[in-house]
Amino acid sequence: MTNERTTGIVIDDHIIKSKFLKRDVKVDCYLPTTAVQPSEVSLLLINDGQDLVTMKFENILGSLYETGSITPLFCVGIHCSADRKNEYGTAKILDYKGRGAKAALYSRFIFEELLPFIRRSYEVMSFKEKSFAGFSLGGLSALDIVWNNQAEFSKVGIFSGSLWWRDKDQDDADFDEDKDRIMHRQIKDGTYAPWLKFFFEVGTQDETADRNNNGVIDAIDDTVSIINDLAEKGYDKENDIYFLELKDGRHDVPTWATAFPHFLRWAWQK
């Protein structure tokens, strides 16, 4: 474990030996240096923690703390593995290529290894609230975990989410995007939890694919349609859902670094 103080942030690096994933999982913990009671701190888990290193996440947090923009956060960046496409899928359903085979194990890692490790290492029995975020396929994973464990979380942030994730090839003659996109179907079939809040970011240059030839890229189409599914479930588009469409935003770390302060201010504004 190493400690680094940067712009009012302590960064602790840990290695967790996961029996579920059968690998060492690197996690980076970002903590504010100002002392606060654990009951006043919110926990934010973030998939693809290696991207936080690239975007210098401590500077993003430090700037928001310095301006008094957000309440205290304990952020945990979970580094992905080489088998990312299996760990970051949807836990209950494989995609049409059989990907996501370890997603259920990843979920067990979160609840049975990572959270107990955090509580034990930092002597925090409970946080003010818990939330999850992620980028691309990591965003899909975050949404899948939150949706299927609603009692554990309050918010989820999805940046360029792989919401196209489907269990039927789009080139199949009977492909139906309303039925075959896995996360959309889970939301339609799921239970409304009034405390949940959702943040979605997508860039207008996230991709070029347009499978239904409607002039809108799939990344935006998939995000807008899942927001509509949430609205039909009972979530208010004004109060429960935030949609950030970044002009010229791409499927890359610099775009997500631009979007992340919007998420943090929306979710934990003072």
C-alpha positions, -999 to 999 in steps of 0.1 A, spaced: 0 0 0 13 34 -9 1 69 2 2 100 -19 -11 134 -10 -22 154 -40 -45 185 -39 -60 175 -6 -64 138 -16 -49 107 -1 -45 78 -25 -41 43 -11 -32 15 -35 -42 -20 -25 -40 -55 -39 -69 -79 -31 -64 -116 -38 -98 -126 -51 -109 -162 -47 -138 -156 -70 -119 -140 -99 -88 -161 -92 -66 -130 -97 -50 -101 -78 -73 -71 -81 -57 -37 -78 -78 -10 -62 -70 27 -56 -88 44 -28 -91 82 -30 -99 99 3 -102 136 13 -75 147 38 -100 166 59 -112 145 88 -149 137 87 -171 112 105 -176 80 84 -214 86 86 -208 118 66 -189 100 38 -204 85 7 -188 55 -10 -183 56 -48 -171 24 -65 -157 29 -100 -150 2 -127 -119 6 -149 -100 23 -121 -69 24 -143 -86 51 -163 -88 72 -132 -50 71 -130 -48 83 -166 -72 112 -161 -55 122 -128 -87 117 -109 -72 131 -77 -70 166 -94 -107 164 -104 -117 156 -68 -92 181 -53 -106 209 -75 -142 202 -64 -132 200 -27 -113 233 -29 -143 251 -43 -166 234 -18 -186 219 -46 -192 184 -33 -197 166 0 -170 141 12 -165 110 -10 -145 78 -5 -138 67 -41 -125 33 -50 -111 27 -85 -112 -10 -94 -86 -19 -121 -99 -42 -148 -83 -75 -159 -73 -88 -193 -106 -107 -192 -126 -75 -190 -153 -86 -214 -162 -115 -192 -160 -98 -158 -179 -67 -170 -209 -82 -186 -244 -87 -172 -244 -112 -143 -275 -131 -151 -274 -133 -189 -245 -139 -213 -244 -119 -245 -248 -135 -279 -211 -144 -281 -211 -159 -246 -193 -129 -230 -200 -120 -194 -192 -154 -181 -175 -141 -150 -199 -112 -143 -217 -130 -115 -183 -138 -100 -173 -101 -103 -205 -92 -84 -196 -116 -57 -161 -100 -55 -177 -66 -50 -200 -77 -21 -181 -105 -5 -145 -94 -9 -141 -57 -18 -167 -42 5 -156 -63 35 -120 -53 27 -129 -16 27 -148 -18 60 -120 -38 77 -91 -18 64 -106 16 71 -127 6 101 -159 20 85 -189 -2 92 -213 18 71 -213 48 47 -238 76 42 -247 59 9 -231 37 -18 -229 44 -55 -213 28 -85 -199 42 -118 -180 29 -148 -169 36 -184 -181 17 -215 -185 -19 -206 -176 -10 -171 -206 14 -171 -229 -15 -182 -214 -36 -153 -221 -8 -128 -257 -4 -139 -262 -42 -139 -249 -45 -103 -269 -15 -90 -301 -26 -107 -299 -61 -94 -289 -50 -59 -311 -20 -55 -311 -20 -17 -274 -15 -16 -270 16 -38 -285 51 -43 -269 63 -75 -251 50 -107 -230 68 -133 -227 54 -168 -202 69 -191 -204 58 -228 -222 27 -215 -222 -5 -236 -260 -5 -235 -261 -23 -268 -252 -55 -249 -275 -81 -264 -282 -118 -264 -290 -120 -301 -269 -110 -330 -282 -78 -346 -277 -94 -380 -302 -122 -372 -334 -120 -391 -355 -119 -359 -334 -95 -340 -356 -70 -321 -337 -43 -302 -367 -37 -279 -364 -73 -267 -328 -84 -273 -308 -57 -255 -301 -73 -221 -300 -43 -198 -331 -27 -214 -350 -60 -208 -338 -62 -172 -351 -27 -165 -385 -34 -182 -388 -66 -162 -374 -52 -129 -387 -35 -99 -390 3 -93 -368 15 -65 -378 51 -58 -344 60 -42 -323 52 -72 -308 80 -93 -291 76 -128 -265 96 -146 -258 89 -183 -230 105 -204 -226 99 -241 -205 118 -267 -217 127 -302 -186 111 -316 -187 80 -293 -190 58 -324 -203 59 -360 -226 28 -359 -262 33 -367 -279 -1 -369 -314 12 -375 -303 39 -400 -322 67 -382 -293 91 -384 -285 88 -347 -255 68 -335 -263 37 -315 -246 50 -284 -271 78 -281 -300 57 -293 -293 30 -267 -289 56 -239 -321 75 -248 -341 43 -250 -329 31 -216 -338 64 -201 -373 61 -216 -375 26 -201 -366 40 -167 -392 67 -171 -419 41 -180 -408 22 -149 -416 53 -128 -384 74 -127 -387 111 -133 -365 124 -161 -360 157 -143 -353 146 -108 -341 110 -110 -321 110 -143 -294 132 -157 -284 129 -194 -252 146 -205 -246 146 -242 -212 160 -250 -208 176 -284 -177 161 -301 -172 138 -271 -155 105 -279 -152 70 -265 -121 79 -246 -106 89 -212 -103 126 -219 -140 128 -227 -149 109 -195 -126 132 -175 -146 161 -188 -178 145 -179 -169 132 -144 -171 166 -126 -207 169 -139 -215 136 -124 -199 144 -90 -216 178 -88 -250 164 -98 -247 135 -73 -230 151 -43 -234 188 -46 -232 207 -13 
